Amino acid sequence: MVERQAEARQSNERAVINSNIRHEGQGQWMAFILALAFLGVGSYALALHEVGVGVGIWAVDICSILGMFVYRQRRSEKRAAQGLPPQNIQV
């Protein structure tokens, strides 16, 4: 009975980990599509000679992408300093 309970718990943990990996991948794809959409809107504004609007949209888009990169790097460095594995590796 204990072995079956341990197997069920391990199976549930595997399902949760796989679900988290799938959701993270979906989130990354959605962010990529959203970033491309904003770059497209900024380009369209520039094509309409709305330089301020187009450059503003591009600046916000690029700054948000860079901000997320820096945030993930710092979080990874903080986890490494604490002796924890990287966020995307499940132990």
Secondary structure, 3 states (H helix, E strand, C coil): CHHHHHHHHHHHHHHHHHHHHHHHHHHHHHHHHHHHHHHHHHHHHHHCCCHHHHHHHHHHHHHHHHHHHHHHHHHHHHHHHCCCCCCCCCC
